[in-house]
Amino acid sequence: MRSRIIMSMLTGGILLASTVLGSGTAQGAAASPSVPVGVPAEFGTDWHDPLTATPPVTRPHAEGCQVTLAEARFRDFTPYRGSYTPPDGCGDRWSKVVLRLDGKVKGRQFDRLGYLHVGGVEVFRTSTPEPSPEGIEWSVEKDVTRYSDTLRSAQDVEMLIGNVVDDTYTGVIDVKVTLTFYEGKPATAPDRVLTLAAGPDGPTLTTPRNSERVVAEVYATGSGGGCEEYWYLTVPATAPYSCRADDGPYREVQVEVDGRLAGIAAPFPTVWTGGWSNPFLWYVTPGPRAFDIKPIEYDLTPFAGILDDGRPHRIEVSVVGVPEGQGGWSTPVNVLVWQDPGKAVVGGGLLTHEAGELTDSTTYTPGTEHRVDTVGGHRLTVSGYLDTSHGRVRTTVTRALSNTSAHRWTDGETVDGLDASWTDDESVAVDGRGAVRTVRTHRTYTMNGATTLGADDRLRTVLTLGDRADTVTTRNGRRASWSRLDDTYRGDATFTVNVPREQRHAVGTTSERYRLYGSDGCYDRRLATLQGVLTGDRTGC
């Protein structure tokens, strides 16, 4: 909507008039008509510190060595710059390395996006919660063992959480980031962690000549204070809506090697803690991945035979569907390489490259309730071989994407809703050493929500988000391991717009359930909140 503007901000220092969302299914009474004893009737000036149901990083039963990686107070867009030195007393081969961010902020502030680079490698990307006047604290943990190659030597450190502090937005973001190293049997981490170099025709990559596995990871985020922060809501230019894109909401993150399509993926539809025009949804429970933005991984091993020639190769990342000349996406790239210890030069080649036609159909139907229906998808299969020290190895990667969405809104966007799902199916088959090992992953992301704005200026948002993945590993056709992830967030919050904070009379309930189970065990945690009070926290399978 544009007639009643609700402001939100996410890095870039640009105010964004957030779209108000909703649908007929979300209309009804305000959230939380009755409350338990001990819970306030509405949000006050303070609430429970933010937390998520995601599992903590498992740690070895041993004492670790801790290093402070960054300690800064972000009040503008000046990066923190420091240095890193490997720890004493824990060797240079580790069974696990755990990154931990501890943050605090108080006053009034928007959600912000941040990154942390070590030696030019992006090891962490995050967003921040919105604070209470009295202040909040939060923490995030991440397993960064995969970056051990970078962490074995002294490195420059750069961190930024872009922020604006003035007479209105007073929250200074205070963070400390540490690394804890655990000595022991080394994990199967990559031998090298590479970043792209600047080339005359674009970014380039030069891999070791004995690379036998190559994986690119892209920290793709649509953000920065513009419509690409809400890319899943964009509509064709012919539709009367505040966020437009010629081809509608279909987005796909692609990787090319020397101009040839090498990888495709569906971006995760992250909702930041100021998203969907209703911060009361996120004060305690953020949406999935908002605090720990996971990179998209692309197995580029079929191209290793080409990359192993010792020359720089052009690597390009693009986002399908972004309007020409429009920014809003960040796509930093790391490349993880495993080397053949028994051979200095590994030869090989590309065997199969089958790129299906990208389908993207967006249909606008005008009416009292406007509607945009989108169906999109893409498929890619690549196969290559390497002549390694342990024989010829063939790797085949197949990825298939699909997206369906139904977006409905009324004139003025006072009623506006979305029902969308994305699937990203991937199969990586490695044929070598007398066996075929296949890893199949089926990812599903869902977003079903609505916001309505009544004549009394009461805005209600009802929203469900889902992050799911099923993974099965087989060896010669027999199942060797499996896992299933289901992270589901639900929220329902109502407040009065266009009034000072103390007159909003906000109420809201949120819940998150994170389940991860399979051949390695089970984890199940449920959180529930009411008016910012944590009313439920249960763990157990």
N, C-alpha and C positions, 0 to 999 in steps of 0.2 A: 504494500500500500504506500501511497505517497501523501494522501490527505492527512494522515495522522502518523507522524514520523517517530519511530523509536530508534534511538541511536545505539550503535554497537561499533566496536573497533577491534581490529586484529592486525597489529603491526603495520608498517608502512606509514603510520601517522596520518591516515586518511579516515575521516568519519564516513561511516557507511549507514545509509538509511535502510535498515534491515526490512526485508519482506515480511509481512504478517501472513501467517499460514493457517489453514484450517479447512474443514469440510463439514458437511452436514452431519456426519457421524459423530463429530466431536462436540456438537452443541448440547447444552444442558446446564444443569446447576453448577455453581462454582465447586472447585475441588475441596475436599475435606469438610463436609457439612458438620461433622462432629469430631471431637478430638479426645484422646485419652487423657487421663489425669496426668499432670506434669508436663504436658505439651502446650505451648501457647496457642491461642486461638488464631494467631496470624504471625507472620515473620516479624521478628524484632530487629534490633541493631547488631545482633551477633548470632552466629550459628556454628554448628559442628565443623571442625576442620575437614577439608576435602579428603576423601578417601575413595578407593576403588576396590572392587571384589577380586581383582586379578591376583594370582598367587605371588608371594615373594620369591625372589630368586633363591633357589636352593644353594646351600654353601657346604663345602667340605667340613668335616668334624676336626678342624685344625685351626690354629691361630693364623691369621693373615697379616700381611704387611699393608698399611694404609698410606696413601699419598693424597694430598690435597691437590686437585687438578685446577680448580678455579674458585675464587671467592670474590663476589662483586655485588654492588648495589646499582641496579639499572634504573636510571631516571630519564634517559634520552636514547639516541641511536648511536652512541659511542661504544664500540666493542671493547670488551675486556681482553687484554693481551697479556699473556704470561708465558711461563716456561714449565716444562715437565721434565723430571729426571726419574728414571726407573728406581724402584724401591731397593733398599739394602736388605739383605737377609732372606730374600725369597727366591734367589736364583734368577734365571732368565727364561725359564720354561714353567708354565703355570697350568694347573688343572682347571682353574677358573679365575676370571677377573670380573669383579662386580662394580659397576658404576652406581653411585647414589647421589641424587640431588635432594637437598633440603632447602626449602624455600619458605619465606614469610613476607607478608604484605598487609598493610592496613590502610583504611581510609576509603577512597573511592577510586576505582580504576577499571579499565576495560580488560578483556582477555588479550594476551600478547603471545606471539610466536617466537620461539628461540631455537638456536642451534649451538652446538659445541664441536669445534674442530681441533684435532690433535695432529700436528704435522700435515695439515691440509686435508686429513681424512675426517669426514663427518661421522662422529661416533654416537651422536645423540641429537634428536630433534624433539621439541616439546612445545606445548602451549601452557598457559597459566590459568589458574582459577581467578574469579573475581572476588575481591575481599569484602569483608564486613567493615564498618567503621571502627570496630574494636580490634580487628586484626585476625588473620588466619595463618596457619602453618600447614605445610604439606610436604610429602616426600615421594620420590619415584626411584625405583631400582631397575637396573637393566644389566643383563649378562652381555659383557663386551669382550668375551674371550676370543672371539673371531678377529679382533684387532690386535692380537698379541704381537704380530710382526712390527706394527707401528710402535707399540709400547716398549719394545726392547731397547730403544735408544732415546736419547734426549730429543725433545721436540718443542716447537713453538705451539702455544695454545691460544685459541681465539674463541670467545663466546659472546653471543649477543642475544638479549631479549629486548627488542626495540620497544621503547616506552615513551610516554609523554607525561610530564608532571607540571601542573600549573595550579592556579587558584581553585579550579574545579576538580581536576583529576589529581589527587594527592598521593596516590599509592606508589611508593618506591619499592621495587621488587628486589628483595635481598636473598641471594642464593649462595650456597656452598656446594661444590661438587667434589666428591672423593672417589678414589679407586682403591679397592681392596684386592690384593693379590694372594692367591693360595697356591703354595708350592705343592708339587706332587706329580703324578703321572701326567705328562702333557696331553691336553685335549687335542682332538683332530682338527686343529685350527688351520686356516690357510697358511701357506708358506710365505706368501707376499700379499700385501694390501696396497693397491695402486690407486692413484687418482689420475684424471685425464690431464693432458698437457695442452697448452694453446698451440694450435697449428694454423698455417695460412688459410686453410679451407674449413676450419672448425676444430673442435677438440679432438685430440688423438690419444691413442693408447699403444704402448710398446710393452709387450709381455716378455718374460723370460722364454728362451727358445725351447725349453723342456717343459712347458706348461701342459699338464694333462687334464686339468679341470679348471674352467673359468666361469665365474659367476659375477654378474653385475648386480649391484643393489642401488636403487634409485629412491631417495627420500622425496617422493612426489607429494606436494601439498598445494591445493588450490586455496589461496588466501590473499591477504594484503589489502583488504578494504575495497572490495569491488564485487561485481556479480559472480566472478569465478570462485568466490568463497562459498557461494550457493549455486554452483554449477548445475546441480541436479534439478534446479527449479527453472532454469532458463527456458525460454519459449521462442519460436520463430518470430521474425520481425513483423509478421502480419498480425500477431496477436497483441491485444491491449494489456500488456503486463510490464512491470517495472524493470525486469531483467531479461534481456533478449540476446539470443545468439542465432545466427542464420540457420544453423543445422539443429537447433534445439539442445537438449541436455545430454546427449550421448558423449561420453568422454572415454578415451582409451590412451594409455601411456605406451608409446612405442620406442624401441631401441633399434637403431640401424648400425650396421658395420659396413663401412665403405659404400654407403648408399643402398645397401640391401637390408630389407626388413629381417631383423634377427630375433626380436622378442616383442610380444604384446601382453598387456595386462589391464585389468579393470582397476581404476584407482579406488581406494577405500573412501566412502562418503563421510569423512570425519565431520562431526558437529562440534564446534568449539564452545567454550563455556559462556559465550554471549549469544549463541545461536538460536534460531527460530524465535527471535524477538522476545525471549523470555528467560532472563538470567536466573529466575527462581527455580528453573528446572535443574540447574547445574551447580548451585552453590556448594552442595555437599557431595553429590555424585556426578562426576563428569561422564560424558558419553564415551563409548569404547574407543580406545587408542588416543584420546585427546591429550593425555599426559605423556605417553610414550608412543611416538609416531613411528610405526614400523616401515622399513623400506620395502619396496617391491623388489623381488628377486627374479632374475632372468638367468637361466642356465645357458651360457654361450659356448659350452664345450663343443658342440658341433662345428663351431668356427675356429676352434683351437688350431687346427692344421693350417689355417690361413694366418692366424695371428702369430704363430710360432716362427715366422720367417725373419724375425729380428728387426722388422721395419715398423714405423709408426702407422697405425690404421685409424681412420676417421670413425669416431663413435659419436652418434647424435641421438638425443632424446627429444621427443616431441609429444604434444598432447593433442590428439584428434578432437575436433569440435570447438576449439577455442577460436572466437572470431578473429579474423585477420587483423594484425596490428595491436591486438589487445593482450596485456600481460595478465598477471594474477597467479601464475604457477611457478613454483620453485622445484627444480629437478636435479639436485646435486647427486653425483655418481661416485661410488667406490667400486673397485673391481678386485675380487678375491681370487687368488690363483694358488692352486696346488701343483707342485712340481714333481717330475719323475726323478727320484733320487738315483736311478741306475742309468741315466742317459743324459748327455749334455744337450743334444738336439733331438727333438721329437718331430717326426714328419707326419703328414696326414692331409686330409682334404675334406671338402664338403660333398656329400653324396646326394642328398635330397633337399629341395627347398620348394615347399608347396604353400603358397599364401592364398587363402580363399578370398573371395570378394567381401569387402567390408559392407555390411548392411546397416543402414541407418534411416529408418522411416519415422517421421514425426508428422502427426496429423492434428490440425487445429480445428476444433468445432466450436463456433460461436453460439451464444445463447445467454439466457439469464444466468446460468452457470457456465462459464467458459471452460473448455477442456482441451488439453493437449495429451495425446497418447503417443508414446514412443516405443519402438521396438528396434533394437540394434544388436549387432554381434559380429564376430570375426573369428577366423580359425587360421592357425599357422602350424606347419610341421617342418622341422629341419632335422637333418641327420648328417653326421660326419664321422670320420674314423681317425684314429691315431695309431701309429706303430710305436708302441711303448717298449720299455725294457722287459715287460712281462707279456708281450704279444700284442696283436692287433685288438683294439678296443673300439667298438662302435657305440655312439651315443645318439639317441633319437629323442627329441623333445617335441611334444605336441601340446598346444594350448588352444582352448576354445572359450570364447567370451560370449556372454549374452546379457542384455539389459531390457527390462520392460518397466514402464512407468505410466501412471495416470495422474495428471496434475489438473486440479479443478479449482476455480476461483470465481468470485463475483466481482462486479464493477466496484472499483475502489479498493479491492483486495481485502475487504473486511471479513470475508470468509474465504479461506484458501487452504487447500490440502494436497497431499502427495501420498501415493502408494507406489513404492518402487522396489525393485529387486535387481541385484547384479549377481551373476555367477561367473566364476573364473576356474575352469577345469584345466589341470596340468598333469601331464604324464612325462616322466623322465626314465627312459630305459637304457641301461648300460649293459652291453653284451661283450664280455671279455673274461679271461681266466676260466673258461669252461662253464660259465654261468651267466644268466640274464637276471639282473636286479632291476626291478621297476618300482618307482615311487609314484603313486597316483594321489593327487590332492584335489578335492572338490571344495571350493570356497563359495560361500553365499553371504551376501550383504543385503540387509533389508532396512527400509525406512518407511514407516507408516505413521502419518501424523496430520494434525490439523490445528489451525488457530482460528478463533472467531473473535470479532470485536463487536460488542453490543452497543446499543444506543446509550447505555450508561457509562461508556468508556471502560467497561470491564473486559479485559483481554484474557482469553483462556487458551492454553496450548496443551494438547494431548498428543503424546509422541511415544512410539516404540522403535527402538533401534536394535538390529541384530548383526552379530559378527560370528559366523560359523565356518568350520573347516573340518572335513573328514580326510584323513590320510591313511593309506594302506601301502605297506612295503611288501613286495613278494620277491621270492628267489626261485627261479625256474618254475614260476606259476604257483608256488605254495606261499601262503601268507606267513611272513616273518614277524611283522609288527603292525600295530594299528593305533590310531588315536582319533578322538572326536572332541572338538571344541565348540562350545555354545556360550557366547557372552551376550546376554540380553538386558537391555536397559528399558525401563518404562517410567514415564513422567506425566504428571497432570498438575498444572499450576495456573493460577488466576491472579491478576492484580489490576489496579486502576492505572491507566496511562495518563500522561500529560499533567501529572501532579507531582509535588515534591515527594521525596522518598518516604517521609513519615506519613503520607496520606495514601500510600498505595494499597494498604490493607491486603497484603499478599498472603495467599495460602497455597500449599502445594505438597504433593506426595511424589516420591521417587523410589525406585527400586532397581537393583542390579543383581543378576544371578550369573556367576561365572562357573561353568562346568568344563573340566578337562579330564577325560578318562580314556583308558586304553590299556595296551599291554604293559605299560610302565607304571600303572597305578591309577589313582583317582584323586581329584581335587574338586570340591564343590563349596562355594561360599555365596551367601545371600545377604544383601544389605537392604534396609528399608529406612526411609526418612519421612518426617512429617513436620512441616513448617521449620525446616532446618535442623530438627532434632533427630538424632539417630535412634530409631525405634526398634531396629532389628539388625543383628550381626551374627549369623549362624554359619558355622563351618562343619562339614562332615559329609561323607559319601553314604 
